[in-house]
């Protein structure tokens, strides 16, 4: 195997003068130099006429082919990259395409490190993101993970400091507007380090989001976003009942949610909500469906548990959908997308879920159950709440027909209420919580093991072929 490797050389806008002696020597010895036109222009006057320069602007996909050809011809080849190529740079792309064995990286300081140095801000704990790419468009409520600013907005929800590489379209003012729309007006400051290492370098420190949103900044630039309050705390004062200063992960009081008035039971009550969320078996990165979102309580609290995932919700009632959107804004649930419509319309556009909650079905319960079981990822959970015997019977029949393991929990809760100078218990309506798992294929001659949804395992003592009944009565 050839010992010749492709050098990925980090370079800043001070060009040749900013390179180390080793970097200059390696670059001068190259016979093929690949880079963006801007970086090529920085070094071209210092290279000999025998060096072939390849402009990769608009031709990134050709770069691995150019490197392979140069190595095959035994020509020293260098790819120029801004700053540290291993930090949101081209190094990962080339390693993936060519293999780590033919790549050598000689980095310059990351522009994030330089920006933080100019601002005297530490960055060892900062989350680093990038929107240096195609025009993402302006942020909007309910934006999905496909939006180019999604990673930055979600990082701000999770971290006290976020540093981000920008682009000409996805600029600091656009990022500031996104954070304003997400509810961080009084809870974040943004700094911009522009044209680093150039004679007209400019630093804009600790601007309010409103100030930054109204400005244009010189390109290229890097932004640093600082949270004033600890991530997870409330800077938005909600309408109606007060939310605590530090939002719990889940378990908000029913009155904290904007909901249809007068109250008609169109919110999953706290007790049923807590059990249902537990039954969903969520992970930090779960993809969740909330069908029949109502006021949004289950889906919104799921978005807090699955903080690295995303919740897709649908609600057919316009008033309830408006309430759910308002609740999402008050909770700053930027990983929550609500569609106004009647399921199953539009569900084919959603990604396959790890967990599904059905709080309302619009008369399509049996078909929704079949669809959800088909779409669930392996080991996914389906949880449904019912208050009528008819819907419970429809659900269990549909689950049995689909061969899914299921169990029912009847939750009957009562809350204390004052009576004169004492208290009594006032009963809530009983709720049936149905938990199911996607059926797994099994050999036709072997009976599937009964499944305990609560424990995420087969029922003890009931092996394949047992005559004992499982949770679904089979």
C-alpha positions as CSV (number, residue, x, y, z in Angstrom):
1,X,0.0,0.0,0.0
2,X,1.3,3.5,-0.9
3,X,2.6,5.6,2.0
4,X,1.5,8.8,0.1
5,X,-1.4,10.5,1.9
6,X,-3.6,13.5,1.2
7,X,-2.9,16.4,3.4
8,X,-5.9,18.4,4.7
9,X,-4.4,21.8,5.7
10,X,-6.2,24.2,7.9
11,X,-5.8,27.9,6.9
12,X,-7.3,31.1,8.1
13,X,-7.9,34.4,6.3
14,X,-4.4,35.7,7.1
15,X,-3.3,33.2,4.4
16,X,0.3,32.2,3.9
17,X,1.6,34.3,6.8
18,X,-0.6,32.5,9.3
19,X,0.6,29.0,8.3
20,X,3.1,27.2,10.4
21,X,6.5,26.5,8.9
22,X,5.5,22.9,8.5
23,X,2.3,23.9,6.8
24,X,4.1,26.1,4.3
25,X,6.7,23.4,3.5
26,X,4.1,20.8,2.9
27,X,2.0,23.1,0.8
28,X,5.0,24.2,-1.3
29,X,5.9,20.6,-1.9
30,X,2.4,19.8,-3.2
31,X,1.7,19.2,-6.9
32,X,-2.1,19.3,-6.6
33,X,-3.8,21.8,-4.3
34,X,-7.6,21.7,-3.9
35,X,-9.7,24.4,-2.2
36,X,-12.4,27.0,-2.4
37,X,-11.5,29.8,-4.7
38,X,-11.1,32.2,-1.7
39,X,-8.5,30.0,-0.1
40,X,-6.7,29.2,-3.3
41,X,-6.2,32.9,-3.9
42,X,-4.6,33.2,-0.5
43,X,-1.8,30.8,-1.4
44,X,-1.5,30.9,-5.2
45,X,1.2,33.7,-5.2
46,X,3.5,31.5,-3.1
47,X,3.3,28.3,-5.2
48,X,5.3,27.4,-8.2
49,X,3.8,27.3,-11.7
50,X,3.9,23.5,-11.8
51,X,1.3,23.2,-9.1
52,X,-2.2,22.3,-10.3
53,X,-5.0,24.3,-8.6
54,X,-8.4,22.7,-8.4
55,X,-11.4,25.0,-7.4
56,X,-13.9,22.9,-5.5
57,X,-16.6,25.7,-5.3
58,X,-19.7,23.9,-6.5
59,X,-17.7,20.7,-7.1
60,X,-17.3,19.2,-3.6
61,X,-18.5,15.8,-4.8
62,X,-15.6,15.6,-7.2
63,X,-13.0,16.2,-4.6
64,X,-12.5,12.6,-3.5
65,X,-12.1,11.6,-7.2
66,X,-9.4,14.4,-7.6
67,X,-7.6,13.1,-4.6
68,X,-7.7,9.5,-5.7
69,X,-6.3,10.5,-9.1
70,X,-3.5,12.5,-7.6
71,X,-2.5,9.7,-5.2
72,X,-2.6,7.1,-8.0
73,X,-0.2,9.3,-10.0
74,X,2.0,9.6,-7.0
75,X,1.5,13.4,-6.8
76,X,1.5,15.1,-3.4
77,X,-2.0,16.5,-2.9
78,X,-3.3,19.1,-0.4
79,X,-6.8,20.1,0.3
80,X,-7.2,23.5,1.9
81,X,-9.9,24.0,4.6
82,X,-10.8,26.9,6.8
83,X,-9.7,26.6,10.4
84,X,-9.8,23.1,11.9
85,X,-11.0,20.7,9.2
86,X,-12.1,18.2,11.8
87,X,-14.6,20.7,13.3
88,X,-17.6,20.9,10.9
89,X,-15.1,20.9,8.1
90,X,-14.2,18.8,5.1
91,X,-12.1,16.2,6.9
92,X,-15.1,14.0,7.9
93,X,-16.4,14.0,4.3
94,X,-13.0,12.9,2.9
95,X,-12.3,10.3,5.6
96,X,-15.7,8.8,4.9
97,X,-15.1,8.7,1.2
98,X,-11.4,7.8,1.1
99,X,-10.7,6.1,4.4
100,X,-8.6,7.5,7.4
101,X,-5.5,5.7,6.2
102,X,-4.9,8.0,3.3
103,X,-5.7,11.3,5.1
104,X,-3.4,13.5,7.2
105,X,-4.8,16.6,8.9
106,X,-2.7,19.6,9.9
107,X,-5.3,22.0,11.5
108,X,-5.3,25.7,12.1
109,X,-7.1,27.1,15.1
110,X,-10.9,26.7,14.7
111,X,-12.7,30.0,14.0
112,X,-14.8,29.1,17.0
113,X,-11.7,29.1,19.2
114,X,-10.6,32.4,17.7
115,X,-14.1,34.0,18.2
116,X,-14.2,32.9,21.8
117,X,-10.7,34.2,22.3
118,X,-11.7,37.6,21.0
119,X,-14.7,37.6,23.3
120,X,-12.9,36.2,26.3
121,X,-15.4,33.4,26.5
122,X,-14.5,29.8,27.4
123,X,-15.6,27.2,24.9
124,X,-14.7,23.8,26.4
125,X,-18.4,23.3,27.4
126,X,-19.9,25.0,24.4
127,X,-22.1,23.1,22.0
128,X,-20.8,23.6,18.4
129,X,-23.2,23.6,15.5
130,X,-23.2,24.7,11.9
131,X,-25.7,26.2,9.5
132,X,-23.0,26.9,6.8
133,X,-24.9,25.5,3.9
134,X,-27.9,25.9,1.7
135,X,-30.4,28.7,2.5
136,X,-32.5,27.4,5.4
137,X,-35.2,30.0,5.2
138,X,-36.6,31.8,8.2
139,X,-37.5,29.8,11.3
140,X,-41.2,29.1,11.9
141,X,-43.3,27.5,14.7
142,X,-43.3,23.8,14.3
143,X,-40.2,23.6,12.2
144,X,-39.0,20.0,11.7
145,X,-35.5,18.5,12.0
146,X,-35.0,19.2,8.3
147,X,-34.8,22.9,8.9
148,X,-31.3,24.3,8.6
149,X,-31.5,26.2,11.9
150,X,-33.0,23.3,13.8
151,X,-29.7,22.1,15.3
152,X,-28.9,25.5,16.6
153,X,-32.3,26.3,18.1
154,X,-32.4,22.9,19.9
155,X,-28.8,23.3,21.1
156,X,-29.8,26.6,22.7
157,X,-32.6,24.8,24.6
158,X,-30.0,22.3,26.0
159,X,-26.8,24.3,26.6
160,X,-25.7,27.5,28.3
161,X,-23.4,28.4,25.4
162,X,-23.6,27.6,21.7
163,X,-21.1,28.5,19.0
164,X,-22.2,28.3,15.4
165,X,-20.6,28.5,12.0
166,X,-22.8,30.6,9.8
167,X,-23.2,31.2,6.1
168,X,-24.1,34.1,3.8
169,X,-27.8,33.1,3.8
170,X,-28.0,31.6,7.3
171,X,-26.6,34.7,8.9
172,X,-26.5,36.0,12.5
173,X,-29.5,38.2,12.1
174,X,-31.5,35.2,10.8
175,X,-30.4,33.1,13.8
176,X,-31.4,35.9,16.2
177,X,-34.9,36.0,14.6
178,X,-35.2,32.3,15.0
179,X,-34.4,32.5,18.7
180,X,-36.8,35.4,19.1
181,X,-39.5,33.3,17.5
182,X,-38.6,30.4,19.8
183,X,-39.2,32.5,22.9
184,X,-35.7,33.5,24.0
185,X,-36.0,37.3,23.7
186,X,-35.1,38.0,27.3
187,X,-33.1,34.8,27.9
188,X,-30.2,34.9,25.4
189,X,-27.5,37.2,24.1
190,X,-25.6,36.7,20.8
191,X,-22.1,37.7,19.9
192,X,-20.7,37.9,16.4
193,X,-17.0,37.6,15.4
194,X,-16.7,38.8,11.7
195,X,-13.8,38.7,9.2
196,X,-11.4,37.1,11.7
197,X,-7.7,37.6,10.9
198,X,-8.4,40.3,8.4
199,X,-7.6,44.0,8.7
200,X,-11.3,44.9,9.1
201,X,-12.0,42.2,11.7
202,X,-15.1,43.3,13.8
203,X,-16.4,41.9,17.1
204,X,-20.0,42.5,18.3
205,X,-20.3,41.3,21.9
206,X,-23.4,40.3,23.8
207,X,-26.1,41.9,21.7
208,X,-29.7,41.4,22.5
209,X,-31.6,39.2,20.0
210,X,-33.7,42.1,18.9
211,X,-30.6,44.2,18.2
212,X,-28.9,41.4,16.3
213,X,-32.1,40.6,14.3
214,X,-32.2,44.1,12.9
215,X,-28.6,44.3,11.8
216,X,-26.5,42.9,9.0
217,X,-23.0,41.7,9.8
218,X,-19.8,41.4,7.6
219,X,-19.1,38.0,6.2
220,X,-17.6,35.6,7.0
221,X,-18.6,35.3,10.7
222,X,-19.1,33.0,13.6
223,X,-21.7,33.5,16.4
224,X,-21.6,32.7,20.1
225,X,-25.0,32.4,21.9
226,X,-25.2,32.7,25.7
227,X,-28.2,31.8,27.8
228,X,-28.8,34.2,30.7
229,X,-30.9,31.7,32.6
230,X,-30.0,28.0,33.1
231,X,-31.3,25.9,30.2
232,X,-34.7,24.4,31.1
233,X,-35.9,27.4,33.2
234,X,-38.8,29.6,32.3
235,X,-38.2,33.1,30.9
236,X,-41.6,33.3,29.3
237,X,-44.3,34.2,31.9
238,X,-47.3,32.1,30.9
239,X,-50.9,33.3,30.6
240,X,-53.3,31.7,33.1
241,X,-51.9,29.6,35.9
242,X,-48.3,30.2,36.9
243,X,-45.7,27.8,35.7
244,X,-42.9,27.0,38.2
245,X,-39.6,28.9,37.6
246,X,-37.9,25.7,36.7
247,X,-40.1,23.5,34.4
248,X,-40.3,19.9,35.6
249,X,-39.5,17.3,33.0
250,X,-43.1,16.2,33.1
251,X,-46.0,16.5,35.5
252,X,-47.2,20.1,34.9
253,X,-50.5,20.8,36.6
254,X,-53.5,20.6,34.3
255,X,-54.3,24.3,34.9
256,X,-50.9,25.3,33.5
257,X,-52.1,24.4,30.0
258,X,-54.3,26.6,27.9
259,X,-57.3,24.5,27.1
260,X,-60.9,24.7,25.9
261,X,-63.2,26.6,28.3
262,X,-65.4,25.8,30.0
263,X,-63.4,22.7,30.8
264,X,-64.8,19.6,29.0
265,X,-62.2,17.0,29.9
266,X,-60.3,17.6,26.6
267,X,-56.9,17.4,28.4
268,X,-55.2,14.2,29.5
269,X,-55.2,14.7,33.3
270,X,-51.9,14.7,35.1
271,X,-52.3,11.3,36.7
272,X,-53.2,9.6,33.4
273,X,-50.5,11.7,31.6
274,X,-47.8,10.5,33.9
275,X,-48.7,6.8,33.5
276,X,-49.1,7.2,29.7
277,X,-45.7,8.8,29.4
278,X,-44.1,6.0,31.4
279,X,-45.8,3.4,29.2
280,X,-44.5,5.0,26.1
281,X,-40.9,4.0,27.2
282,X,-39.3,7.2,25.7
283,X,-35.6,7.7,25.2
284,X,-33.8,11.0,24.8
285,X,-33.9,10.7,21.0
286,X,-37.3,9.1,20.5
287,X,-39.5,10.0,17.5
288,X,-43.0,10.4,18.9
289,X,-46.5,10.6,17.3
290,X,-49.3,12.3,19.2
291,X,-52.6,11.6,17.5
292,X,-55.6,13.6,18.7
293,X,-53.4,16.1,20.5
294,X,-56.1,18.1,22.2
295,X,-54.4,20.8,24.3
296,X,-51.1,19.1,23.6
297,X,-50.3,18.0,27.1
298,X,-49.0,14.5,26.4
299,X,-47.0,15.4,23.3
300,X,-45.5,18.5,24.8
301,X,-44.3,16.7,27.9
302,X,-43.1,13.9,25.7
303,X,-41.0,16.5,23.8
304,X,-39.3,17.4,27.1
305,X,-38.4,13.7,27.9
306,X,-37.4,13.1,24.2
307,X,-35.4,16.3,24.2
308,X,-33.0,15.1,21.4
309,X,-35.9,13.6,19.4
310,X,-39.0,15.2,17.9
311,X,-42.8,15.0,18.5
312,X,-45.2,15.0,15.6
313,X,-48.8,15.9,16.6
314,X,-52.1,16.1,14.8
315,X,-55.4,17.6,16.0
316,X,-58.6,18.0,14.0
317,X,-60.3,20.7,16.1
318,X,-59.2,24.2,15.2
319,X,-59.6,25.6,18.7
320,X,-57.8,22.8,20.4
321,X,-55.0,23.0,17.8
322,X,-54.6,26.7,18.5
323,X,-54.4,26.0,22.2
324,X,-51.7,23.3,21.6
325,X,-49.7,25.8,19.6
326,X,-50.0,28.4,22.3
327,X,-48.9,25.8,24.9
328,X,-45.9,24.8,22.7
329,X,-44.8,28.4,22.5
330,X,-45.1,28.9,26.3
331,X,-43.1,25.8,26.9
332,X,-40.6,26.7,24.1
333,X,-41.1,23.2,22.6
334,X,-39.0,23.7,19.5
335,X,-38.9,19.9,18.9
336,X,-42.7,19.8,18.4
337,X,-44.6,20.0,15.1
338,X,-48.4,20.2,15.1
339,X,-50.6,19.6,12.1
340,X,-54.2,20.6,12.0
341,X,-56.2,17.8,10.4
342,X,-57.8,14.5,10.8
343,X,-55.6,11.4,11.1
344,X,-54.5,9.4,9.2
345,X,-54.2,12.2,6.6
346,X,-50.6,13.4,6.4
347,X,-49.2,10.6,8.6
348,X,-47.5,9.1,5.5
349,X,-45.2,12.2,5.6
350,X,-44.0,11.6,9.1
351,X,-41.0,9.6,10.0
352,X,-41.5,6.1,11.5
353,X,-42.1,6.5,15.2
354,X,-40.5,4.9,18.3
355,X,-43.7,5.6,20.3
356,X,-47.3,6.6,19.5
357,X,-49.9,8.1,21.7
358,X,-53.5,8.0,20.6
359,X,-55.7,10.4,22.7
360,X,-58.4,10.8,20.0
361,X,-59.2,9.0,16.8
362,X,-62.0,10.8,15.1
363,X,-63.8,7.5,14.5
364,X,-60.9,5.9,12.7
365,X,-59.5,3.9,15.7
366,X,-59.2,0.5,14.2
367,X,-57.5,1.6,11.1
368,X,-55.2,4.0,13.0
369,X,-54.1,1.1,15.3
370,X,-53.2,-1.0,12.2
371,X,-51.3,1.9,10.6
372,X,-49.4,2.7,13.8
373,X,-48.4,-0.9,14.4
374,X,-47.2,-1.1,10.8
375,X,-45.2,2.1,11.1
376,X,-43.7,1.6,14.6
377,X,-40.0,0.9,14.6
378,X,-38.8,-2.4,16.2
379,X,-39.6,-2.5,19.9
380,X,-41.8,0.6,19.5
381,X,-44.7,1.3,21.9
382,X,-48.3,2.2,21.2
383,X,-50.3,3.8,24.1
384,X,-54.0,4.7,24.0
385,X,-56.3,6.3,26.5
386,X,-60.0,5.6,26.6
387,X,-62.9,6.6,28.8
388,X,-65.6,4.6,27.0
389,X,-66.2,0.8,26.9
390,X,-66.9,0.9,23.2
391,X,-63.5,2.4,22.2
392,X,-61.7,0.0,24.6
393,X,-63.4,-3.0,23.0
394,X,-62.6,-1.7,19.5
395,X,-58.9,-1.2,20.4
396,X,-58.4,-4.6,22.0
397,X,-60.1,-6.3,19.1
398,X,-57.9,-4.5,16.6
399,X,-54.8,-5.3,18.6
400,X,-55.8,-9.0,18.8
401,X,-56.5,-9.1,15.1
402,X,-53.0,-7.6,14.4
403,X,-51.3,-10.2,16.7
404,X,-49.9,-7.5,19.0
405,X,-49.2,-8.1,22.6
406,X,-51.2,-5.7,24.8
407,X,-52.3,-4.9,28.3
408,X,-54.8,-2.6,29.9
409,X,-54.4,-0.5,33.0
410,X,-57.5,1.0,34.6
411,X,-56.5,4.2,36.4
412,X,-59.1,5.6,38.8
413,X,-57.8,8.6,40.7
414,X,-59.3,11.0,43.1
415,X,-58.2,14.5,44.2
416,X,-58.8,16.3,47.4
417,X,-61.2,19.2,47.5
418,X,-62.0,21.5,50.4
419,X,-65.4,21.1,52.1
420,X,-66.0,23.7,54.8
421,X,-62.8,23.6,56.9
422,X,-62.0,20.0,55.9
423,X,-61.3,18.1,52.7
424,X,-62.9,15.3,50.7
425,X,-61.9,13.2,47.8
426,X,-63.5,14.0,44.4
427,X,-63.2,11.1,41.9
428,X,-62.0,11.6,38.4
429,X,-63.5,9.6,35.5
430,X,-61.7,6.2,35.2
431,X,-59.3,5.9,32.3
432,X,-58.2,2.8,30.5
433,X,-54.6,3.0,29.4
434,X,-53.9,0.4,26.7
435,X,-50.2,-0.4,26.0
436,X,-49.2,-2.4,23.0
437,X,-46.0,-3.5,21.2
438,X,-45.4,-4.0,17.5
439,X,-45.9,-7.7,16.8
440,X,-42.6,-9.5,16.0
441,X,-42.5,-12.2,13.4
442,X,-42.4,-15.7,14.8
443,X,-42.1,-19.2,13.2
444,X,-45.6,-20.4,12.4
445,X,-45.1,-23.6,14.4
446,X,-44.0,-21.8,17.6
447,X,-46.4,-19.8,19.7
448,X,-45.2,-16.2,20.5
449,X,-44.3,-15.5,24.0
450,X,-46.8,-13.4,25.9
451,X,-45.4,-9.9,26.5
452,X,-45.5,-7.7,29.6
453,X,-45.5,-4.2,28.2
454,X,-44.8,-2.6,31.6
455,X,-41.6,-4.6,32.0
456,X,-40.5,-4.6,28.3
457,X,-39.9,-8.4,28.4
458,X,-41.7,-11.7,28.1
459,X,-43.9,-12.7,30.9
460,X,-42.0,-14.9,33.4
461,X,-43.0,-18.5,33.6
462,X,-44.9,-18.4,30.2
463,X,-42.6,-19.8,27.6
464,X,-43.3,-20.5,24.0
465,X,-46.0,-23.1,23.7
466,X,-47.4,-22.5,27.2
467,X,-51.2,-23.0,27.7
468,X,-51.3,-20.0,30.0
469,X,-53.0,-16.8,28.8
470,X,-50.9,-13.8,28.0
471,X,-51.9,-10.1,28.4
472,X,-53.9,-10.3,25.2
473,X,-55.8,-13.4,26.2
474,X,-54.4,-15.6,23.5
